[in-house]
Amino acid sequence: MRWRRAKFAEVAEIVTGSTPPKKDLDNYGPGVPWVKPPDLDAWEPITETAETLSPKGQRLARLLPEGAVMVCCIGSIGRVGIAGTTVATNQQINSLIFGQRINPRFGYYYCRHISQQFQTAARNAVVPILNKSNFSKIEIPLPPLSEQRRIVEILDQADALRKKRAEADA
């Protein structure tokens, strides 16, 4: 079955992260997780990070809701994560806040699957960069939401098996 496709910009709000000034230490401290590229590519939703933004730092950042899909677009292009709580990201990360036509977990699994496409879309510079304009043109399939939920259930089951196998191997 072939599904209609849509550009990210047509089905999601795209948010580029930012870094509150480091010279003001009051921007950092207990608060929301501040996601950077090394925090991505974990299979679990991100709920904690080494650095957090204080309430002051949060006012200078772009906060993302739970379910936002985060993609590294500078340097380690194609690293992906999903927010398990309200988070903020640095400027190396573009995030997708999907609307009603895309299940966030479906969007997350899809983005994990197309890391090579992200790398191909990046400009080849000393440090590869996938700018927001090119990022927004990447397409995602649009199966019905019921089909998206079915796909997510299957992939979640596969992920649970992968975790059990890793535990058994350990």
Secondary structure, 3 states (H helix, E strand, C coil): CCCCEEEHHHHEEEEECCCCCCCCHHHEEEEEEEECHHHCCCCCCECCCCCEECHHHHHHCCCECCCCEEEECECCCCCEEEECCCEEECCCEEEEEECCCCCHHHHHHHHHHCHHHHHHHCECCCCCECCHHHHHCCEEECCCHHHHHHHHHHHHHHHHHHHHHHHHHC
